[in-house]
C-alpha cells in the first residue's frame, strides 16, 4: 500500500462520518483534487454538496470558501478588487474568495457569462488579472461548481467550451432509505466540528509528484485513444471529446491507479474514469443529462476491445 492509497482510506473514513453512503463520490472528489482538476456537480438542492466539500477540505486541512452565484455577482466580487487606502495614500488589493484552496461555486449557472468567465479563467490559468496586474492563486486549487439540472428560469447555461474546463461532471443522487435514516439521526454540525485532518500540504504535494510518475503502456494508451476517437465518430454524438478530454481521462486514470496502490495504468482505471471525465464533453442530439451522457460513454466502452496483455509484467 502506497502513500496515496493510505490517504484514500483515511479520506473515505473521515468524510464518511459526515456524508453517508457516498464513498464513490468522495473518491471522485479526491481523484479530481489530486489531478489538479475541477468538478461540476449537477444536482438538486439539499443533497449535501456543501457539507461534502466542507468535510473534505477539513479532512485535508485546506482553506475553504463558498461563493453563492447570483445574477448581480460581479467578477470583482470573486477575484478581488483594488481600492484606495487614504491612510497610506496608495492603492491596495483586497483578495476575493478565489484566493483559497477549495472553492464551492454554488449555482454557477445563475451568474452572468462575464462572471462565469472570470471563474473559469481562474480554473484554467490558476491566476487572475485585476487592473492589469496578474496574481497567482494558491496551490493546490480546486473548484467544485454546482448547478441545478431542473430549473432553467433566470439561469445562464455553461457553453460546451466552458464545460470542457471541468475534469468531471458527477451527481450525488438521493440517499437510500437506510442511509437517509442515519442522516436524520446524525447531528452533522457536531460531527463536522470534531473532524480531524488526515494529511498536510507537504504530503499532498509529495503525492502529486508521485502520481505524475504513474506509467502507461502503448497498448493501454491506444485503448484510451480508441475510446476518445469513438466519441468523435459516433453518429449519435454531434460533438465528440476534445484533446483536453483525453488529457483529463489520462490524469484521472493515473490518480486512480495510484489510489489502488499501482504505479501503472490498467484498462480498468480508464473504464472506471471515462464516464465521469467524458460525459460532459460530448453533445447528444436528443439528450444532455448526466445519466444519458454517461450511458452513451458506457455503450462506447462496451464496444471497444480491451487490451488483454499481462500488463502487470510490463
C-alpha positions as CSV (number, residue, x, y, z in Angstrom):
1,X,0.0,0.0,0.0
2,X,1.5,3.4,-1.0
3,X,1.0,6.9,0.4
4,X,-2.0,7.7,-1.9
5,X,-3.9,4.5,-1.2
6,X,-3.5,5.1,2.5
7,X,-4.8,8.6,2.0
8,X,-7.8,7.3,0.1
9,X,-8.8,5.0,3.1
10,X,-8.4,7.8,5.6
11,X,-10.4,10.3,3.5
12,X,-13.2,7.9,2.8
13,X,-13.4,7.1,6.5
14,X,-13.2,10.7,7.7
15,X,-15.6,12.3,5.2
16,X,-17.9,9.2,5.5
17,X,-18.6,10.3,9.1
18,X,-20.4,13.3,7.7
19,X,-21.6,12.2,4.2
20,X,-23.4,8.9,4.5
21,X,-23.3,6.3,1.6
22,X,-21.4,8.3,-0.9
23,X,-18.0,6.6,-1.0
24,X,-17.7,6.6,-4.8
25,X,-18.4,10.4,-5.0
26,X,-15.9,11.1,-2.2
27,X,-13.3,9.1,-4.0
28,X,-14.1,11.0,-7.3
29,X,-13.6,14.3,-5.3
30,X,-10.2,13.1,-4.1
31,X,-9.2,12.0,-7.7
32,X,-10.2,15.4,-9.1
33,X,-8.2,17.1,-6.3
34,X,-5.0,15.0,-6.8
35,X,-5.4,15.5,-10.6
36,X,-5.4,19.3,-10.0
37,X,-8.8,19.3,-11.8
38,X,-12.3,20.7,-11.0
39,X,-15.7,19.1,-10.7
40,X,-19.1,20.2,-12.0
41,X,-21.7,18.8,-9.6
42,X,-25.1,18.8,-11.4
43,X,-27.7,18.0,-8.7
44,X,-30.8,19.2,-6.9
45,X,-30.6,21.5,-3.8
46,X,-30.3,19.8,-0.4
47,X,-28.2,16.8,-1.4
48,X,-25.3,17.6,0.9
49,X,-22.9,19.2,-1.6
50,X,-21.7,22.0,0.7
51,X,-21.3,19.6,3.6
52,X,-19.3,17.2,1.5
53,X,-16.9,19.9,0.3
54,X,-16.5,21.4,3.8
55,X,-15.7,18.0,5.3
56,X,-13.3,17.2,2.5
57,X,-11.4,20.4,2.9
58,X,-11.2,20.0,6.7
59,X,-10.0,16.4,6.3
60,X,-7.1,17.6,4.2
61,X,-6.6,20.8,6.3
62,X,-7.2,23.1,3.4
63,X,-8.8,26.6,3.5
64,X,-12.4,26.5,2.1
65,X,-14.6,29.3,0.6
66,X,-18.2,29.1,-0.6
67,X,-19.4,31.6,-3.3
68,X,-23.1,31.9,-3.9
69,X,-23.6,32.8,-7.5
70,X,-26.4,35.2,-8.3
71,X,-27.2,37.4,-11.4
72,X,-25.8,40.5,-9.8
73,X,-22.5,39.0,-8.8
74,X,-19.6,40.8,-10.5
75,X,-16.2,39.4,-11.5
76,X,-14.5,41.6,-8.9
77,X,-16.7,40.0,-6.2
78,X,-14.9,36.7,-6.7
79,X,-11.4,37.8,-7.9
80,X,-10.9,40.7,-5.5
81,X,-10.6,44.5,-6.1
82,X,-8.1,47.3,-5.8
83,X,-9.1,50.2,-3.5
84,X,-7.6,53.5,-2.5
85,X,-6.4,53.5,1.1
86,X,-6.5,57.1,2.3
87,X,-4.1,56.3,5.3
88,X,-1.3,55.0,3.1
89,X,-2.4,57.1,0.1
90,X,-1.9,54.2,-2.2
91,X,-3.9,51.5,-3.9
92,X,-4.2,48.2,-2.2
93,X,-5.6,44.9,-3.4
94,X,-8.3,43.1,-1.4
95,X,-8.3,39.4,-2.2
96,X,-11.6,37.8,-3.2
97,X,-12.8,34.3,-2.2
98,X,-10.9,32.7,-5.1
99,X,-7.7,33.1,-3.0
100,X,-8.4,29.8,-1.2
101,X,-7.5,26.2,-1.9
102,X,-11.0,24.6,-2.1
103,X,-13.9,26.7,-3.7
104,X,-17.5,25.8,-3.7
105,X,-19.1,27.8,-6.6
106,X,-22.8,27.3,-5.8
107,X,-25.3,27.5,-8.7
108,X,-22.7,28.7,-11.2
109,X,-25.4,28.9,-13.9
110,X,-27.1,31.8,-12.1
111,X,-24.2,34.2,-12.7
112,X,-23.8,36.2,-15.9
113,X,-21.4,34.8,-18.5
114,X,-18.9,37.6,-17.6
115,X,-18.7,36.4,-14.0
116,X,-18.6,32.7,-15.1
117,X,-15.7,33.5,-17.4
118,X,-13.8,35.1,-14.5
119,X,-14.1,31.9,-12.5
120,X,-13.3,29.6,-15.5
121,X,-10.2,31.7,-16.3
122,X,-9.0,31.3,-12.8
123,X,-9.7,27.5,-13.0
124,X,-7.7,27.2,-16.3
125,X,-4.8,29.6,-15.7
126,X,-4.6,29.3,-11.9
127,X,-4.3,33.1,-11.8
128,X,-6.5,36.3,-12.0
129,X,-5.8,39.7,-13.6
130,X,-7.2,42.8,-11.9
131,X,-6.3,46.3,-13.2
132,X,-3.7,44.9,-15.5
133,X,-1.8,43.1,-12.7
134,X,-1.7,39.3,-12.7
135,X,-1.8,37.4,-9.4
136,X,-1.2,33.7,-8.9
137,X,-3.8,31.7,-6.9
138,X,-2.9,29.4,-4.1
139,X,-1.8,25.8,-4.7
140,X,-3.4,23.3,-4.6
141,X,-6.6,24.9,-6.1
142,X,-9.8,23.1,-6.8
143,X,-13.3,24.4,-7.8
144,X,-16.4,22.4,-7.2
145,X,-19.2,24.2,-9.1
146,X,-22.8,23.2,-8.7
147,X,-25.8,23.7,-10.9
148,X,-29.5,22.7,-10.7
149,X,-30.4,20.5,-13.7
150,X,-34.1,21.2,-13.4
151,X,-34.5,24.9,-13.0
152,X,-33.8,27.0,-16.1
153,X,-35.6,30.3,-15.4
154,X,-33.1,33.1,-14.8
155,X,-30.0,31.0,-15.5
156,X,-27.1,31.2,-17.9
157,X,-26.1,27.7,-19.0
158,X,-22.4,27.0,-19.4
159,X,-21.4,26.7,-23.1
160,X,-19.6,23.5,-24.2
161,X,-16.2,25.2,-24.4
162,X,-16.5,26.2,-20.7
163,X,-17.9,22.8,-19.6
164,X,-14.7,21.3,-21.1
165,X,-12.7,23.1,-18.3
166,X,-14.1,20.7,-15.7
167,X,-12.3,17.4,-15.1
168,X,-15.5,15.6,-14.2
169,X,-19.3,16.1,-14.1
170,X,-21.0,14.0,-11.4
171,X,-24.2,13.7,-9.5
172,X,-24.7,12.8,-5.8
173,X,-28.3,11.5,-6.2
174,X,-30.8,10.6,-3.5
175,X,-29.7,8.5,-0.5
176,X,-31.3,5.1,0.1
177,X,-33.9,4.8,2.8
178,X,-31.5,3.3,5.3
179,X,-28.9,6.0,4.5
180,X,-31.4,8.7,5.0
181,X,-32.4,7.3,8.4
182,X,-28.8,7.6,9.5
183,X,-28.7,11.2,8.1
184,X,-31.8,12.1,10.2
185,X,-30.3,10.6,13.4
186,X,-26.9,12.3,12.9
187,X,-26.2,15.8,14.2
188,X,-23.9,17.0,11.4
189,X,-22.8,20.2,13.0
190,X,-21.1,18.3,15.8
191,X,-19.6,15.6,13.6
192,X,-18.1,18.2,11.2
193,X,-16.6,20.2,14.0
194,X,-15.0,17.1,15.5
195,X,-13.3,16.0,12.2
196,X,-9.5,15.9,12.4
197,X,-7.2,16.4,9.4
198,X,-5.5,13.2,8.0
199,X,-2.9,14.9,5.8
200,X,-0.9,18.1,5.4
201,X,0.1,20.3,2.4
202,X,3.7,18.9,2.2
203,X,2.3,15.3,2.0
204,X,-0.2,16.3,-0.7
205,X,2.4,17.9,-2.9
206,X,4.6,14.8,-2.4
207,X,1.7,12.6,-3.5
208,X,1.0,14.7,-6.6
209,X,4.7,14.3,-7.6
210,X,4.5,10.6,-7.3
211,X,1.2,10.4,-9.2
212,X,2.9,12.1,-12.2
213,X,5.3,9.1,-12.4
214,X,2.5,6.6,-12.9
215,X,3.2,5.0,-16.3
216,X,1.0,3.7,-19.2
217,X,1.9,1.1,-21.8
218,X,1.4,1.7,-25.6
219,X,-1.5,-0.8,-25.6
220,X,-3.4,0.9,-22.9
221,X,-2.7,4.3,-24.4
222,X,-4.1,3.1,-27.7
223,X,-7.2,1.8,-25.8
224,X,-7.7,5.3,-24.2
225,X,-7.4,7.0,-27.6
226,X,-9.8,4.4,-29.2
227,X,-12.4,5.5,-26.7
228,X,-11.9,9.2,-27.3
229,X,-12.0,8.8,-31.1
230,X,-15.1,6.6,-30.9
231,X,-17.0,9.6,-29.4
232,X,-15.9,11.7,-32.5
233,X,-17.0,9.1,-35.0
234,X,-20.4,8.1,-33.4
235,X,-23.5,9.0,-35.4
236,X,-25.4,9.6,-32.1
237,X,-22.9,12.2,-30.9
238,X,-22.8,15.5,-32.6
239,X,-19.8,16.8,-30.7
240,X,-17.0,14.4,-29.6
241,X,-14.4,14.6,-26.9
242,X,-11.6,17.2,-27.3
243,X,-7.9,16.6,-26.7
244,X,-8.4,18.3,-23.4
245,X,-10.8,15.4,-22.6
246,X,-8.1,12.9,-23.5
247,X,-5.7,14.6,-21.0
248,X,-8.4,14.6,-18.3
249,X,-9.0,10.9,-18.7
250,X,-5.3,10.1,-18.6
251,X,-4.7,12.2,-15.5
252,X,-7.7,10.7,-13.7
253,X,-6.6,7.2,-14.6
254,X,-3.1,8.0,-13.2
255,X,-4.6,9.0,-9.8
256,X,-7.0,6.0,-9.8
257,X,-4.1,3.6,-10.4
258,X,-2.1,5.3,-7.6
259,X,-5.1,5.1,-5.2
260,X,-5.2,1.4,-5.9
261,X,-1.5,1.0,-5.0
262,X,-0.1,0.7,-8.5
263,X,2.5,2.8,-10.5
264,X,1.0,1.8,-13.9
265,X,-2.4,2.4,-15.5
266,X,-4.6,-0.6,-16.3
267,X,-7.6,-0.7,-18.7
268,X,-9.9,-0.9,-15.7
269,X,-8.7,2.5,-14.5
270,X,-9.7,4.0,-17.8
271,X,-13.0,2.2,-17.9
272,X,-13.9,3.5,-14.5
273,X,-12.9,7.1,-15.1
274,X,-14.2,7.5,-18.6
275,X,-17.9,8.0,-17.8
276,X,-17.1,10.7,-15.2
277,X,-14.4,12.6,-17.2
278,X,-16.1,12.4,-20.7
279,X,-19.8,12.7,-20.1
280,X,-19.9,16.5,-20.2
281,X,-17.6,16.7,-23.2
282,X,-20.0,15.1,-25.7
283,X,-23.1,16.6,-27.2
284,X,-26.0,14.3,-27.9
285,X,-28.7,15.2,-30.4
286,X,-31.6,14.2,-28.1
287,X,-30.3,14.4,-24.5
288,X,-27.8,16.1,-22.3
289,X,-28.3,14.9,-18.7
290,X,-25.5,13.3,-16.7
291,X,-27.1,9.9,-16.8
292,X,-27.9,9.9,-20.5
293,X,-24.4,11.1,-21.4
294,X,-22.7,8.6,-19.1
295,X,-24.9,5.8,-20.6
296,X,-23.6,6.8,-24.1
297,X,-19.9,6.7,-22.9
298,X,-20.5,3.3,-21.2
299,X,-22.0,2.0,-24.5
300,X,-18.8,3.1,-26.3
301,X,-16.7,1.3,-23.7
302,X,-18.6,-1.9,-24.2
303,X,-18.0,-1.7,-28.0
304,X,-14.2,-1.3,-27.8
305,X,-11.8,-4.3,-27.4
306,X,-9.9,-4.2,-24.2
307,X,-6.1,-5.0,-24.3
308,X,-5.6,-8.4,-22.7
309,X,-1.9,-8.5,-22.3
310,X,-0.4,-9.2,-18.9
311,X,0.0,-5.6,-18.0
312,X,1.3,-6.3,-14.5
313,X,4.6,-7.6,-16.0
314,X,5.0,-4.7,-18.4
